[in-house]
Amino acid sequence: GAGVSQSPRYKVAKRGQDVALRCDPISGHVSLFWYQQALGQGPEFLTYFQNEAQLDKSGLPSDRFFAERPEGSVSTLKIQRTQQEDSAVYLCASSSSWGVDTQYFGPGTRLTVL
Amino acid sequence: GDSVTQMEGPVTLSEEAFLTINCTYTATGYPSLFWYVQYPGEGLQLLLKATKADDKGSNKGFEATYRKETTSFHLEKGSVQVSDSAVYFCALSRAGAQKLVFGQGTRLTINP
């Protein structure tokens, strides 16, 4: 299990429900990223952590989106009061250093909001 | 802001054909450039990268050269195989910004 893992792999939510998506990065990786990938599009940046510090959250689309990484390892992306436009694949990636480095991606969580 | 523009797909080729997928970028400074690939049912994987002008990244028979004068990073392969069928994403990252900026992806299908 050396790769990035994400859970759940699939999530169906009714509009208005809260959801929590989990990411387990590669052990020892300092940097962790969340991306949102709409159908047929490239991933779009949401937020970035260096250890437990959230250094960039410029991509979060609204204050309904919240991410945390309290111990500098596992991260959770929470979406409150989900809307249909939140339906997408949410990708987590980690990298080993502070500089521009290869990001290793997890399989993603496909969120469908009905 | 930073952006990446890729050749629109889908692209369909026969096995052993020559492949080019065009990618151009807009960015301040000198970004690092990447090609990621997403095989059916799998996650994004790094295919190759280049970190400075005139660098050539290569892997699995694919190549791309960082061309600063034309702000391009076109992906090429001399002889494609059915197993190369996937979605290919061009991306950039600037030092200090960390995040990847992706193009919209190009779906490639190789027929036997």
Interface residues (C-beta under 8 A of the other chain):
Chain A: V4 S31 F33 Y35 G40 Q41 G42 P43 E44 F45 Y48 L55 D56 G59 L91 A93 G99 V100 T102 Q103 Y104 F105 G106 P107 G108
Chain B: V4 S32 Y36 E42 G43 L44 Q45 L46 K49 T51 F89 A91 S93 R94 A95 A97 Q98 K99 L100 V101 F102 G103 Q104 G105
